[in-house]
Amino acid sequence: MSPAVPAPTLLWFRQDLRLADNAALAAALARGGPVVPVFVLDEGGEGRWPLGGASRWWLHHSLAALAAGLEKRGARLVLARGDAGAELRRLAAATGAGAVYWNRRYEPDARARDAALKAGLAADGIEARSFNSALLFEPHTIRNKQDRPFQVFTPYWRHCSGLGWPAPVPSETSTGLWGEAPADAGLALADLKLLPTIPWDAGFGAVWTPGEAGAAARLERFLRNEAVHRYDDDRNRPDLDGTSGLSPHLHWGEIGPRQIVAAVRALGREAGTDPASNGARVFLSEVGWREFAHHLLFHFEHTPERPLRPDFERFPWAEDADGAKLEAWRRGRTGYPIVDAGMRQLWATGWMHNRVRMIAASFLVKHLRLPWQGGAAWFWDTLVDADLASNTLGWQWSAGCGADAAPYFRIFAPVTQGERFDPAGDYVRRWVPEIARLPDAFLQAPWTAPAGVLAAAGIKLGQTYPRPMVDHASARAEALAAFKTLRGGATEEAE
């Protein structure tokens, strides 16, 4: 007598939209029986942080890519919308599934939803198991010598690096392994209504290729054109193609950190050293910052809304009753070209260079003295790589109120930053074309140009391009005074 074939397994996709290095998929296949791939758009389950507009755009195209990849293997991705628990139970009944497998998420609301779902499925007699495919080192497994969470990156990453690098999980994805749901059990992709009705996303497609294949191609290009070896220098230059561009692919799980580490280490083996270069080492540390961000969010759940350092709850923010200051920052109309270039790049492409993210964030919280939460909310809505952990870490770092934060007395000077990291002005000229004809000497500070130079460049300050919202020196002094009310004095530092 042949052994009985196990009942089907529902493979619940979330932010793990790939077939390679997918621990839940590997476990579902090892269980035996057919595997039915499912995605549920559970917007209520995201709690306080529903998907922003740019994230919805990416998700639509990533699901299309995943569905196409599954179709080549003889499978259909079942799409549903609504409460995840209710939809998974409905699909389990429709397919006769005896198990639901998924990969873990680490945001507070997602964790609460998943714990309740796992208990509910178990009560119904359905096996429910979760796995790790998103991180190298899960937050609950890492503690410092005092058995507490880390709050400083360098010792955190030193500790993690000493644990050894986890290898990618082999996944068999050929045909003949997949089960089928009834034809009427799922929705069409368009029914999820993820794309905008107003085409503000017109420029996204020229920049991004969502999906597992797009992620693999971007990593290959980054590694093989030697950009990784120049990463320690070029990563700070928004005028160069010096970063990997993998952040949205990582966020949506179209590629995993284990795959990235393995690929970078393979370069080292080819070169006879691990890592292959200082640039490669710095790039791996950036993967580590993503891990650190999730570590912090896991252990300090309040940080998306409130500062990690309680004394910053008392910070004296400036007034912006009508929201005009925040809106000018959002639209790239601050009068500081490097800030405006970044904000316009964000709106046009759903992404902003990381150095410019720091400059723009510092400008909001330290020049305008507006709450960092407003900036974080705007990034959440407009970034294709909007990741709650990384977004929170970045904004609290810029505001000086989080773990491993920038010293609060460090206030980025936008003109200096522009001159240093966009020395020929290529970045500013691309994204702020109305000042592109200015000579290099005045490009990062148009208000310093003589009237004749402005006229020759076709610029009328206050009309074709705004005057600076604030004077840097005055804003810096006011910010330092505000911070000193919390700290009781400081040594000033400029950057």
RODO-2510 file (C-alpha; in nm, 4 decimals, decimal comma):
residues 495
     n   res          X          Y          Z
     1     m     0,0000     0,0000     0,0000
     2     s     0,1416     0,3362    -0,0991
     3     p     0,1676     0,6002     0,1762
     4     a    -0,1089     0,8582     0,1910
     5     v    -0,0305     1,1930     0,0314
     6     p    -0,0520     1,4730     0,2894
     7     a    -0,3246     1,7307     0,2495
     8     p    -0,2193     2,0459     0,0604
     9     t    -0,0216     2,3240     0,2232
    10     l    -0,1168     2,6867     0,1750
    11     l     0,2017     2,8879     0,1212
    12     w     0,1132     3,2381     0,2383
    13     f     0,3289     3,4972     0,0622
    14     r     0,3775     3,8392     0,2236
    15     q     0,7055     4,0304     0,2072
    16     d     0,8897     3,7273     0,0737
    17     l     0,7933     3,7484    -0,2932
    18     r     1,0507     3,5035    -0,4285
    19     l     1,0938     3,1327    -0,4868
    20     a     1,4672     3,0987    -0,4162
    21     d     1,5939     3,0983    -0,0560
    22     n     1,2383     3,0783     0,0746
    23     a     1,2322     2,8859     0,4015
    24     a     0,8533     2,8513     0,4169
    25     l     0,8436     2,7145     0,0625
    26     a     1,1221     2,4658     0,1368
    27     a     0,9398     2,3461     0,4488
    28     a     0,6077     2,3175     0,2650
    29     l     0,7692     2,1024    -0,0024
    30     a     0,9418     1,8885     0,2613
    31     r     0,6054     1,8280     0,4278
    32     g     0,4868     1,6565     0,1121
    33     g     0,1648     1,6994    -0,0765
    34     p     0,0714     1,9835    -0,3105
    35     v     0,1628     2,3428    -0,2280
    36     v    -0,0902     2,6165    -0,3060
    37     p     0,0633     2,9671    -0,3265
    38     v    -0,1534     3,2433    -0,1783
    39     f    -0,1304     3,6188    -0,1257
    40     v    -0,3831     3,8043     0,0921
    41     l    -0,4005     4,1844     0,0863
    42     d    -0,4930     4,2386     0,4511
    43     e    -0,4847     4,6170     0,4840
    44     g    -0,6543     4,6148     0,8222
    45     g    -0,3890     4,3773     0,9512
    46     e    -0,1185     4,6391     0,8948
    47     g    -0,2542     4,8296     1,1930
    48     r    -0,1144     5,1811     1,2282
    49     w     0,0956     5,1557     0,9121
    50     p    -0,1139     5,0639     0,6055
    51     l     0,0729     5,0534     0,2758
    52     g     0,1719     5,3871     0,1273
    53     g     0,1073     5,4775    -0,2340
    54     a     0,4555     5,3944    -0,3632
    55     s     0,4553     5,0629    -0,1785
    56     r     0,1246     4,9697    -0,3368
    57     w     0,2714     5,0409    -0,6823
    58     w     0,5663     4,8139    -0,6139
    59     l     0,3502     4,5401    -0,4655
    60     h     0,1260     4,5314    -0,7731
    61     h     0,4175     4,4774    -1,0087
    62     s     0,5971     4,2386    -0,7763
    63     l     0,2870     4,0205    -0,7498
    64     a     0,2606     4,0218    -1,1281
    65     a     0,6202     3,9025    -1,1510
    66     l     0,5671     3,6325    -0,8874
    67     a     0,2507     3,5115    -1,0575
    68     a     0,4343     3,4906    -1,3903
    69     g     0,7178     3,2922    -1,2317
    70     l     0,4735     3,0512    -1,0739
    71     e     0,2801     3,0153    -1,3980
    72     k     0,5977     2,8999    -1,5740
    73     r     0,6125     2,6228    -1,3147
    74     g     0,2515     2,5231    -1,3643
    75     a     0,1097     2,7022    -1,0614
    76     r    -0,1417     2,9802    -1,0063
    77     l    -0,0944     3,2455    -0,7404
    78     v    -0,4248     3,2771    -0,5559
    79     l    -0,5001     3,6390    -0,4679
    80     a    -0,7410     3,7440    -0,1961
    81     r    -0,8333     4,0599    -0,0111
    82     g    -0,9628     4,1036     0,3415
    83     d    -0,8898     3,9709     0,6889
    84     a    -0,5995     3,7286     0,6536
    85     g    -0,7340     3,4808     0,9062
    86     a    -1,0760     3,4623     0,7457
    87     e    -0,9352     3,4384     0,3934
    88     l    -0,6833     3,1677     0,4798
    89     r    -0,9525     2,9621     0,6506
    90     r    -1,1746     3,0045     0,3448
    91     l    -0,8965     2,8966     0,1113
    92     a    -0,8026     2,6045     0,3360
    93     a    -1,1602     2,4810     0,3142
    94     a    -1,1699     2,5308    -0,0630
    95     t    -0,8457     2,3383    -0,1198
    96     g    -0,8667     2,0849     0,1606
    97     a    -0,5419     2,2202     0,3010
    98     g    -0,4124     2,0799     0,6273
    99     a    -0,1414     2,3364     0,6862
   100     v    -0,0563     2,7036     0,6358
   101     y     0,3118     2,8023     0,6181
   102     w     0,4562     3,1533     0,5977
   103     n     0,7707     3,3563     0,6596
   104     r     0,7836     3,5796     0,9626
   105     r     0,7543     3,9562     0,9799
   106     y     0,8789     4,1598     1,2740
   107     e     0,6703     4,4773     1,2890
   108     p     0,4629     4,4994     1,6105
   109     d     0,1180     4,4916     1,4481
   110     a     0,2170     4,2131     1,2079
   111     r     0,3529     4,0044     1,4946
   112     a     0,0316     4,0435     1,6934
   113     r    -0,1792     3,9518     1,3904
   114     d     0,0357     3,6465     1,3150
   115     a     0,0263     3,5169     1,6734
   116     a    -0,3523     3,5361     1,6809
   117     l    -0,3753     3,3740     1,3381
   118     k    -0,1463     3,0874     1,4353
   119     a    -0,3542     3,0169     1,7462
   120     g    -0,6797     3,0346     1,5506
   121     l    -0,5626     2,7973     1,2788
   122     a    -0,4334     2,5504     1,5364
   123     a    -0,7713     2,5598     1,7110
   124     d    -0,9295     2,4669     1,3766
   125     g    -0,6976     2,1671     1,3463
   126     i    -0,4820     2,3287     1,0757
   127     e    -0,1069     2,3129     1,1162
   128     a     0,0404     2,6650     1,1217
   129     r     0,4157     2,7250     1,1031
   130     s     0,6311     3,0296     1,0391
   131     f     0,9928     3,0624     0,9268
   132     n     1,2695     3,3165     0,8785
   133     s     1,3523     3,4343     0,5275
   134     a     1,3824     3,8088     0,5897
   135     l     1,6836     3,8444     0,8184
   136     l     2,0256     3,6988     0,8841
   137     f     1,9764     3,7144     1,2604
   138     e     1,6279     3,7265     1,4085
   139     p     1,5833     3,9947     1,6775
   140     h     1,4736     3,7598     1,9537
   141     t     1,7940     3,5570     1,9187
   142     i     2,0415     3,8443     1,9723
   143     r     2,1268     3,9849     2,3173
   144     n     2,4244     4,1719     2,4586
   145     k     2,6411     4,0595     2,7513
   146     q     2,3880     4,2034     2,9953
   147     d     2,1147     3,9944     2,8296
   148     r     1,9540     4,3081     2,6879
   149     p     1,8909     4,4333     2,3347
   150     f     2,1761     4,6152     2,1667
   151     q     2,1362     4,9902     2,1181
   152     v     2,4652     5,0684     1,9420
   153     f     2,5391     4,9372     1,5955
   154     t     2,9110     4,8580     1,6114
   155     p     2,8976     4,6072     1,9002
   156     y     2,5735     4,4682     1,7614
   157     w     2,7247     4,3956     1,4220
   158     r     3,0497     4,2672     1,5724
   159     h     2,8468     4,0216     1,7778
   160     c     2,6363     3,9109     1,4820
   161     s     2,9338     3,8753     1,2489
   162     g     3,0960     3,6413     1,4993
   163     l     2,8008     3,4027     1,4803
   164     g     2,8768     3,2978     1,1216
   165     w     2,6890     3,3755     0,8036
   166     p     2,3698     3,1732     0,7456
   167     a     2,3528     3,0145     0,4024
   168     p     2,0601     3,0478     0,1604
   169     v     1,7900     2,7824     0,1905
   170     p     1,7699     2,5520    -0,1122
   171     s     1,4260     2,5554    -0,2734
   172     e     1,2942     2,3133    -0,5322
   173     t     1,0587     2,5076    -0,7570
   174     s     1,0086     2,2853    -1,0604
   175     t     0,6748     2,1840    -1,2070
   176     g     0,4690     1,9043    -1,0586
   177     l     0,4944     2,0293    -0,6999
   178     w     0,2076     2,2711    -0,6948
   179     g    -0,1557     2,2324    -0,6014
   180     e    -0,4596     2,4100    -0,7424
   181     a    -0,7313     2,6143    -0,5831
   182     p    -1,0773     2,6306    -0,7442
   183     a    -1,0825     2,8809    -1,0296
   184     d    -1,3274     3,1048    -0,8452
   185     a    -1,1297     3,1018    -0,5175
   186     g    -0,9162     3,4054    -0,5956
   187     l    -0,9257     3,7541    -0,7418
   188     a    -0,7611     3,9108    -1,0437
   189     l    -0,4620     4,1303    -0,9663
   190     a    -0,6533     4,4396    -1,0775
   191     d    -0,9179     4,3622    -0,8148
   192     l    -0,6666     4,4439    -0,5413
   193     k    -0,6702     4,8067    -0,6646
   194     l    -0,3091     4,8723    -0,5796
   195     l    -0,2267     5,1134    -0,8623
   196     p    -0,3035     5,4860    -0,8384
   197     t    -0,5935     5,6339    -1,0316
   198     i    -0,3924     5,9521    -1,0980
   199     p    -0,0677     5,8660    -1,2815
   200     w     0,1817     6,0180    -1,0364
   201     d     0,3797     5,6945    -1,0814
   202     a     0,4635     5,7688    -1,4466
   203     g     0,8390     5,7755    -1,3853
   204     f     0,8675     5,4644    -1,1714
   205     g     0,8779     5,2081    -1,4512
   206     a     1,1840     5,3654    -1,6120
   207     v     1,3810     5,3173    -1,2894
   208     w     1,2568     4,9941    -1,1359
   209     t     1,1898     4,6338    -1,2352
   210     p     1,0022     4,4785    -0,9418
   211     g     1,0266     4,1040    -0,8977
   212     e     1,2765     3,8314    -0,8224
   213     a     1,4439     3,8527    -1,1635
   214     g     1,4795     4,2304    -1,1328
   215     a     1,6424     4,1905    -0,7922
   216     a     1,8887     3,9313    -0,9200
   217     a     1,9805     4,1479    -1,2190
   218     r     2,0390     4,4528    -0,9994
   219     l     2,2644     4,2579    -0,7621
   220     e     2,4594     4,1086    -1,0519
   221     r     2,5145     4,4511    -1,2061
   222     f     2,6296     4,5969    -0,8759
   223     l     2,8776     4,3172    -0,8156
   224     r     3,0101     4,2724    -1,1681
   225     n     3,0638     4,6338    -1,2695
   226     e     3,2982     4,6762    -0,9727
   227     a     3,0632     4,9221    -0,7980
   228     v     3,0821     4,7101    -0,4818
   229     h     3,4574     4,7677    -0,4569
   230     r     3,4109     5,1459    -0,4754
   231     y     3,1141     5,1415    -0,2419
   232     d     3,2958     5,2842     0,0603
   233     d     3,3546     5,6084    -0,1334
   234     d     3,0867     5,6195    -0,4014
   235     r     2,7904     5,5399    -0,1738
   236     n     2,7921     5,9020    -0,0537
   237     r     2,7786     6,0519    -0,4026
   238     p     2,4237     6,1029    -0,5338
   239     d     2,5682     6,2129    -0,8686
   240     l     2,7151     5,8640    -0,9214
   241     d     2,5573     5,5226    -0,9661
   242     g     2,7396     5,4001    -0,6591
   243     t     2,4753     5,2160    -0,4565
   244     s     2,3147     4,8778    -0,5093
   245     g     1,9530     4,9978    -0,5388
   246     l     1,8474     4,6746    -0,3672
   247     s     1,6497     4,8291    -0,0800
   248     p     1,3002     4,7870    -0,2305
   249     h     1,3836     4,4360    -0,3497
   250     l     1,5014     4,3470     0,0017
   251     h     1,1963     4,5018     0,1651
   252     w     0,9580     4,3019    -0,0511
   253     g     1,1630     3,9861    -0,0159
   254     e     1,2391     3,9514    -0,3861
   255     i     1,5905     3,8796    -0,2680
   256     g     1,7064     3,7875     0,0789
   257     p     2,0060     3,8984     0,2849
   258     r     2,1428     3,5436     0,2879
   259     q     2,1593     3,5538    -0,0914
   260     i     2,3321     3,8914    -0,0901
   261     v     2,5927     3,7858     0,1652
   262     a     2,6601     3,4642    -0,0234
   263     a     2,7090     3,6537    -0,3505
   264     v     2,9447     3,9091    -0,1922
   265     r     3,1454     3,6368    -0,0201
   266     a     3,1733     3,4500    -0,3489
   267     l     3,3510     3,7561    -0,4876
   268     g     3,5912     3,7284    -0,1990
   269     r     3,6644     3,3646    -0,2747
   270     e     3,7374     3,4617    -0,6324
   271     a     3,9784     3,7290    -0,5085
   272     g     4,1291     3,5058    -0,2417
   273     t     4,0088     3,7227     0,0475
   274     d     3,6828     3,7645     0,2402
   275     p     3,5501     4,0238     0,1915
   276     a     3,6991     4,0987    -0,1467
   277     s     3,7577     4,4700    -0,0716
   278     n     3,6902     4,7407     0,1813
   279     g     3,3969     4,8472    -0,0343
   280     a     3,2494     4,4984    -0,0034
   281     r     3,3001     4,5069     0,3738
   282     v     3,1208     4,8417     0,4017
   283     f     2,8384     4,7126     0,1817
   284     l     2,7899     4,4126     0,4106
   285     s     2,7762     4,6508     0,7068
   286     e     2,4871     4,8284     0,5334
   287     v     2,3058     4,4946     0,5275
   288     g     2,3874     4,4921     0,8979
   289     w     2,2200     4,8293     0,9509
   290     r     1,9002     4,6817     0,8109
   291     e     1,9302     4,3951     1,0594
   292     f     1,9945     4,6446     1,3412
   293     a     1,6853     4,8426     1,2453
   294     h     1,4674     4,5346     1,2832
   295     h     1,6401     4,4474     1,6106
   296     l     1,5487     4,7893     1,7506
   297     l     1,1899     4,7875     1,6273
   298     f     1,1335     4,4390     1,7683
   299     h     1,2557     4,5350     2,1142
   300     f     1,1278     4,8948     2,1237
   301     e     0,7845     4,8787     1,9647
   302     h     0,6902     5,2402     2,0385
   303     t     0,9641     5,3926     1,8231
   304     p     0,7698     5,4472     1,4973
   305     e     0,5700     5,7136     1,6811
   306     r     0,7800     5,8129     1,9812
   307     p     1,1494     5,8685     2,0423
   308     l     1,3595     5,5936     2,1930
   309     r     1,5215     5,8487     2,4254
   310     p     1,2408     5,9701     2,6553
   311     d     1,3914     6,3147     2,7148
   312     f     1,3222     6,4014     2,3507
   313     e     0,9504     6,3880     2,4213
   314     r     0,9985     6,7428     2,5547
   315     f     1,1719     6,8862     2,2486
   316     p     1,0381     7,2353     2,1636
   317     w     0,9306     7,1979     1,8024
   318     a     0,8588     7,5070     1,5924
   319     e     0,5083     7,6104     1,4900
   320     d     0,3680     7,5206     1,1468
   321     a    -0,0022     7,5687     1,2025
   322     d    -0,1027     7,5734     0,8365
   323     g     0,1472     7,3064     0,7321
   324     a     0,3113     7,5373     0,4784
   325     k     0,6667     7,4600     0,5921
   326     l     0,6148     7,0870     0,5790
   327     e     0,4508     7,1142     0,2380
   328     a     0,7394     7,3189     0,0956
   329     w     0,9810     7,0518     0,2166
   330     r     0,7678     6,7731     0,0682
   331     r     0,7555     6,9414    -0,2722
   332     g     1,1231     7,0306    -0,2915
   333     r     1,0692     7,4050    -0,2577
   334     t     1,2972     7,4851     0,0365
   335     g     1,5423     7,7021    -0,1593
   336     y     1,8322     7,4701    -0,0771
   337     p     1,9119     7,2844    -0,4021
   338     i     2,0518     6,9601    -0,2564
   339     v     1,7454     6,9227    -0,0332
   340     d     1,5057     7,0072    -0,3157
   341     a     1,6813     6,7674    -0,5543
   342     g     1,6337     6,4824    -0,3104
   343     m     1,2685     6,5529    -0,2461
   344     r     1,1974     6,5743    -0,6177
   345     q     1,3887     6,2537    -0,6873
   346     l     1,1714     6,0896    -0,4223
   347     w     0,8489     6,2078    -0,5819
   348     a     0,9552     6,1145    -0,9345
   349     t     1,1110     5,7729    -0,8673
   350     g     0,9889     5,6543    -0,5267
   351     w     1,3457     5,6523    -0,3968
   352     m     1,6086     5,8940    -0,2662
   353     h     1,9820     5,8519    -0,2352
   354     n     2,0719     5,7694     0,1258
   355     r     2,3157     6,0579     0,1768
   356     v     2,0481     6,2980     0,0551
   357     r     1,7912     6,1315     0,2811
   358     m     2,0101     6,2293     0,5744
   359     i     2,0511     6,5852     0,4461
   360     a     1,6780     6,6278     0,3800
   361     a     1,5809     6,4743     0,7149
   362     s     1,8289     6,6906     0,9035
   363     f     1,6915     6,9981     0,7292
   364     l     1,3359     6,9184     0,8366
   365     v     1,4100     6,8470     1,2016
   366     k     1,7004     7,0849     1,2647
   367     h     1,6591     7,3771     1,0243
   368     l     1,2793     7,3899     1,0245
   369     r     1,2480     7,2210     1,3655
   370     l     0,9437     7,0248     1,2551
   371     p     0,8654     6,6880     1,4159
   372     w     1,0453     6,3936     1,2618
   373     q     0,7221     6,1930     1,2607
   374     g     0,5857     6,4133     0,9793
   375     g     0,8906     6,3418     0,7665
   376     a     0,8731     5,9710     0,8439
   377     a     0,5071     5,9627     0,7371
   378     w     0,5908     6,1317     0,4048
   379     f     0,8717     5,8857     0,3357
   380     w     0,6382     5,6007     0,4279
   381     d     0,3910     5,7108     0,1630
   382     t     0,6380     5,7962    -0,1141
   383     l     0,9215     5,5421    -0,0859
   384     v     0,9070     5,2158    -0,2779
   385     d     1,1386     5,0763    -0,0087
   386     a     0,9231     5,2048     0,2790
   387     d     1,0304     4,9717     0,5581
   388     l     0,9003     5,0501     0,9047
   389     a     1,2183     4,9424     1,0825
   390     s     1,4640     5,1199     0,8524
   391     n     1,2488     5,4310     0,8175
   392     t     1,2179     5,4603     1,1940
   393     l     1,5894     5,4100     1,2542
   394     g     1,6838     5,6658     0,9895
   395     w     1,4522     5,9370     1,1155
   396     q     1,5399     5,8885     1,4807
   397     w     1,9091     5,8941     1,3870
   398     s     1,8618     6,2230     1,2041
   399     a     1,6609     6,3728     1,4894
   400     g     1,9163     6,2597     1,7467
   401     c     1,6519     6,0839     1,9557
   402     g     1,7143     5,7169     1,8781
   403     a     1,9700     5,4411     1,9231
   404     d     2,3117     5,5093     1,7744
   405     a     2,1815     5,8519     1,6789
   406     a     2,3832     6,1287     1,5212
   407     p     2,5049     6,3674     1,7918
   408     y     2,2234     6,6171     1,8307
   409     f     2,4647     6,9073     1,7840
   410     r     2,5632     6,7794     1,4387
   411     i     2,3577     6,9812     1,1930
   412     f     2,4217     6,9150     0,8260
   413     a     2,4962     7,2352     0,6349
   414     p     2,3048     7,1862     0,3069
   415     v     2,5375     7,3993     0,0968
   416     t     2,8502     7,2291     0,2288
   417     q     2,6949     6,8876     0,1840
   418     g     2,5984     6,9691    -0,1738
   419     e     2,9427     7,0988    -0,2611
   420     r     3,1115     6,7976    -0,1034
   421     f     2,8973     6,5154    -0,2374
   422     d     2,7689     6,6662    -0,5655
   423     p     3,0870     6,8496    -0,6634
   424     a     3,0038     6,9040    -1,0318
   425     g     2,6354     6,9668    -0,9592
   426     d     2,5139     6,6833    -1,1806
   427     y     2,2588     6,5617    -0,9247
   428     v     2,1137     6,9055    -0,8566
   429     r     2,1012     6,9965    -1,2253
   430     r     1,9092     6,6776    -1,3018
   431     w     1,6408     6,7241    -1,0381
   432     v     1,6257     7,1045    -1,0114
   433     p     1,6478     7,1980    -1,3795
   434     e     1,5303     7,5579    -1,3295
   435     i     1,8726     7,6442    -1,1836
   436     a     2,0786     7,4178    -1,4111
   437     r     2,2392     7,7089    -1,5980
   438     l     2,3994     7,8524    -1,2865
   439     p     2,7795     7,8282    -1,2697
   440     d     2,9145     7,5651    -1,0288
   441     a     3,0251     7,8338    -0,7832
   442     f     2,6633     7,9353    -0,7147
   443     l     2,4685     7,6172    -0,7885
   444     q     2,4361     7,4964    -0,4294
   445     a     2,3527     7,8484    -0,3026
   446     p     2,1698     8,0429    -0,5758
   447     w     2,0928     8,3371    -0,3462
   448     t     2,4654     8,4196    -0,3349
   449     a     2,4882     8,4722    -0,7114
   450     p     2,5097     8,8310    -0,8427
   451     a     2,2020     8,9678    -1,0139
   452     g     2,3653     8,9477    -1,3553
   453     v     2,4542     8,5801    -1,3096
   454     l     2,0993     8,5006    -1,2014
   455     a     1,9567     8,6860    -1,5007
   456     a     2,1894     8,5067    -1,7406
   457     a     2,0751     8,1747    -1,5960
   458     g     1,7075     8,2707    -1,6329
   459     i     1,6443     8,2699    -1,2580
   460     k     1,4203     8,5036    -1,0616
   461     l     1,4569     8,4184    -0,6952
   462     g     1,1204     8,3939    -0,5282
   463     q     0,9530     8,3264    -0,8635
   464     t     1,1275     8,0658    -1,0773
   465     y     1,3088     7,9224    -0,7746
   466     p     1,2387     7,9966    -0,4073
   467     r     1,4601     8,1887    -0,1754
   468     p     1,5878     7,9837     0,1214
   469     m     1,3136     7,9132     0,3750
   470     v     1,5578     7,9811     0,6580
   471     d     1,9069     8,1182     0,7012
   472     h     2,1407     7,8309     0,7830
   473     a     2,3395     8,0086     1,0547
   474     s     2,0284     8,1383     1,2329
   475     a     1,8443     7,8063     1,2053
   476     r     2,1458     7,6217     1,3371
   477     a     2,1754     7,8512     1,6378
   478     e     1,8055     7,8127     1,7163
   479     a     1,8246     7,4351     1,6858
   480     l     2,1242     7,4148     1,9162
   481     a     1,9446     7,6304     2,1706
   482     a     1,6422     7,4011     2,1539
   483     f     1,8535     7,0884     2,1976
   484     k     2,0406     7,2422     2,4898
   485     t     1,7127     7,2719     2,6784
   486     l     1,7183     6,8924     2,6899
   487     r     2,0871     6,8318     2,7395
   488     g     2,2040     7,1313     2,9364
   489     g     2,4878     7,2388     2,7102
   490     a     2,7021     7,0856     2,4378
   491     t     3,0107     7,1206     2,2291
   492     e     2,9178     7,2365     1,8822
   493     e     3,0174     7,0386     1,5789
   494     a     2,9651     7,1251     1,2116
   495     e     2,9518     6,8884     0,9183
***
